[in-house]
Amino acid sequence: MNEQAPVQKPKRARSPNYPGVDLETAISRALTLWQREQRNSAAVETILSHWGYKSNSGGGLTTISALKKFGLIVDEGSGTNRRARLSDLALTILLDEREESPERQDAIRRAALLPSIHAELWQQYSAGLPSDANLRFTLQRDKHFTSSGVDDFLEQFKRTLRFAGLTPGTATVSENGEESQTIDNGQSGLTVTPETPHAPPLPQSGQTAKPRAVQLPLSHGEWAILQAAFPVNEEAWNQMLAVLQAMKPGLVKEAPDE
């Protein structure tokens, strides 16, 4: 008698792991945790209650997961023994009450790019995000997002970039036809362009100071032109450095193995 093989149910499609809430919401939840627990660890069930969630609430566990992906909490244990506390990165963001703080802004940017899917997309599209339809198609084809998951992710991702001041700029073309990349920080209009020396400054709109270009040597015969309405303030300068550091994987070649 032939035995029929058991019929296997098809696996349910799932999107890749990504933060279920945006960074601003995650920091707000971290602030509540600070107000209730300070630096102390607490049972996850207790943390959920601070946020108004019931034990094992799907929305609450999604929020816990998002804070972990953003590097705002560290946890240990599992099940009923699972505990969590605020990370050093979260404390840097929460305890810095200065009106203008490059350190706090840098910490927020680092948190925004900690989720692997965020860092990967930022590296790929830092010059400017494509259309929603284009990005949605790419994420579903290459990253195996579901149709519902991709919409939730895109909304969260864009909100996080805006909150962190990492909204990608747009590609522009200089007078010699080479493509440059504008870092859109909403303040100084900084542009970094691989160029030859003596490139004329490009006009900037909405600025009271006169734009000028500063030549930076990269290697023999290669220069970059840093263009802005100088002098910029300390916050704008540090923001530019943080954005360039985040873009480094896409701009710097790895050294060949010896």
C-alpha positions in Angstrom: 0.0 0.0 0.0 1.5 3.3 -1.1 1.6 6.0 1.5 1.0 9.5 0.3 3.4 12.1 1.3 1.9 14.7 3.6 0.9 17.9 1.9 3.1 20.8 3.1 1.4 24.1 3.5 3.0 26.9 1.6 5.0 29.2 3.8 3.5 32.5 4.6 5.3 35.4 2.8 7.0 37.8 5.2 8.8 41.0 4.6 12.5 41.5 5.7 13.0 42.7 9.3 12.6 46.5 9.6 11.6 48.9 12.4 7.9 48.8 12.9 7.8 52.4 14.0 9.7 55.5 12.9 12.7 56.9 14.8 10.8 59.8 16.3 8.2 57.5 17.8 10.9 55.2 19.1 12.7 58.0 20.8 9.4 59.1 22.4 8.9 55.6 23.8 12.5 55.7 25.0 11.8 58.9 26.8 8.9 57.3 28.6 11.1 54.4 29.6 13.7 56.9 31.0 11.0 58.7 33.0 9.8 55.5 34.6 13.0 53.4 34.9 16.0 55.7 34.4 19.0 53.5 33.7 17.6 50.4 35.3 16.6 47.3 33.4 13.0 46.2 33.6 11.0 43.2 32.5 9.6 43.6 29.0 6.1 43.1 30.3 6.7 46.1 32.7 8.0 48.2 29.8 5.0 47.4 27.7 2.7 48.5 30.6 4.5 51.9 30.7 3.6 52.4 27.1 0.0 51.4 27.6 0.2 48.0 26.0 -1.0 44.7 27.5 1.4 41.8 28.0 2.4 40.1 24.8 0.7 42.8 22.8 1.7 42.6 19.1 2.0 46.4 18.8 4.1 46.6 22.0 6.5 43.8 20.9 6.8 45.5 17.5 7.8 48.7 19.3 10.4 46.9 21.5 11.9 45.4 18.4 12.1 48.8 16.7 13.9 50.3 19.6 16.4 47.5 19.5 16.9 47.9 15.8 17.6 51.6 16.3 20.1 50.8 19.0 18.0 52.5 21.7 17.7 49.6 24.1 19.7 46.5 24.9 17.9 43.3 26.1 18.8 40.0 27.6 16.9 36.8 28.4 13.8 35.4 26.7 10.2 34.8 27.4 9.0 35.9 30.8 12.7 36.5 31.8 13.4 38.9 29.1 14.5 42.3 30.3 15.6 45.5 28.6 17.2 48.9 29.5 18.1 52.1 27.6 21.4 52.0 25.7 24.2 54.5 25.8 23.1 55.8 22.4 19.6 56.4 23.8 21.0 58.3 26.8 23.1 60.5 24.6 19.9 61.5 22.7 17.6 61.8 25.8 19.9 63.6 28.3 21.3 66.2 26.0 19.0 69.2 26.5 21.1 71.8 24.7 19.2 73.8 22.1 21.9 73.2 19.5 23.9 70.0 20.0 25.9 68.4 17.2 26.5 65.4 19.4 22.8 64.7 19.9 22.1 65.2 16.2 24.9 62.9 15.3 23.5 60.2 17.7 20.1 60.6 16.1 21.6 60.0 12.6 23.5 57.0 13.8 20.3 55.5 15.2 18.5 56.2 12.0 21.0 54.2 10.0 21.6 51.3 12.4 18.8 49.1 10.9 20.6 47.2 8.1 17.8 47.9 5.6 18.1 51.6 6.3 21.9 51.7 5.9 21.7 49.7 2.7 19.1 52.0 1.1 20.8 55.1 2.3 24.1 54.0 0.7 22.3 53.1 -2.6 20.0 56.2 -2.8 21.8 58.9 -0.8 21.8 61.2 -3.9 18.0 61.1 -4.0 15.2 58.5 -3.6 13.5 57.3 -6.7 9.7 57.5 -7.1 7.6 55.5 -4.7 6.5 53.2 -7.5 10.1 52.5 -8.6 11.3 52.0 -5.0 8.3 49.8 -4.2 9.0 47.6 -7.2 12.7 47.3 -6.3 12.0 46.4 -2.7 9.4 43.7 -3.7 11.6 42.2 -6.4 15.1 42.4 -4.7 14.3 42.4 -1.0 11.1 40.2 -1.1 8.9 42.7 0.6 5.2 41.9 0.6 2.8 44.4 -0.9 1.5 45.5 2.5 4.9 45.5 4.2 6.6 47.6 1.5 4.1 50.5 2.1 4.5 50.4 5.9 8.2 50.3 5.5 8.4 53.2 3.0 6.3 55.4 5.3 8.5 54.6 8.3 11.8 55.0 6.4 10.9 58.4 5.0 9.7 59.7 8.3 12.9 58.5 10.0 15.1 60.2 7.4 13.3 63.5 7.7 13.5 63.4 11.5 17.2 62.6 11.4 17.9 65.3 8.8 19.1 62.7 6.4 16.6 63.4 3.6 18.6 62.7 0.4 19.4 65.6 -1.9 19.2 65.6 -5.6 21.8 65.0 -8.2 22.9 68.1 -10.1 25.1 68.7 -13.1 28.0 71.1 -13.0 29.0 73.4 -15.9 31.6 70.9 -17.2 28.9 68.2 -17.4 30.0 66.1 -14.4 27.4 65.0 -11.9 27.7 66.3 -8.4 25.8 65.4 -5.2 24.0 67.9 -3.0 23.7 67.1 0.7 20.3 68.4 1.6 20.5 69.4 5.2 17.9 72.2 4.9 20.5 74.8 6.0 23.6 75.4 4.1 23.3 73.8 0.7 26.7 72.1 0.9 27.9 70.5 -2.3 30.8 68.1 -2.6 31.9 67.6 -6.2 34.9 65.7 -7.7 36.3 68.5 -9.9 39.4 70.1 -11.2 40.7 73.3 -9.5 39.3 76.7 -10.3 35.7 75.5 -10.8 33.4 78.5 -10.6 31.0 78.6 -7.7 27.4 77.6 -8.6 24.7 80.1 -7.6 22.7 79.2 -4.5 19.1 80.4 -3.9 17.7 81.6 -0.6 21.0 82.5 1.0 22.1 85.9 2.2 25.8 85.1 2.3 27.7 84.9 -0.9 28.5 81.2 -1.9 32.1 80.4 -2.4 34.0 77.2 -3.2 36.9 75.7 -1.2 39.2 73.3 -3.0 40.2 70.1 -1.1 43.0 67.9 -2.5 42.0 64.2 -2.8 45.1 62.9 -4.5 47.6 64.0 -7.2 45.6 65.8 -9.8 42.2 65.2 -8.2 40.3 67.7 -6.2 36.9 68.1 -4.5 35.1 71.4 -4.4 33.3 72.1 -1.1 30.7 74.8 -1.9 28.5 76.7 0.5 27.6 80.1 1.8 30.6 80.2 4.2 31.0 80.7 7.0 28.5 78.0 8.1 27.5 77.4 11.7 29.0 74.6 13.8 25.8 72.5 13.6 25.7 72.6 9.8 29.4 71.7 9.6 29.0 68.7 12.0 25.9 67.6 10.2 27.8 67.6 6.9 30.6 65.5 8.4 28.0 63.0 9.8 26.3 62.7 6.5 29.6 62.1 4.7 30.5 59.4 7.2 27.2 57.7 6.6 27.8 57.8 2.9 31.4 56.6 3.2 30.7 52.9 2.2 29.4 54.1 -1.2 32.1 56.7 -1.8 35.3 55.0 -0.6 36.8 51.9 -2.2 38.0 49.1 0.0 41.8 48.6 0.0 42.9 45.6 -2.1 44.0 42.6 -0.1 47.8 42.2 0.0 
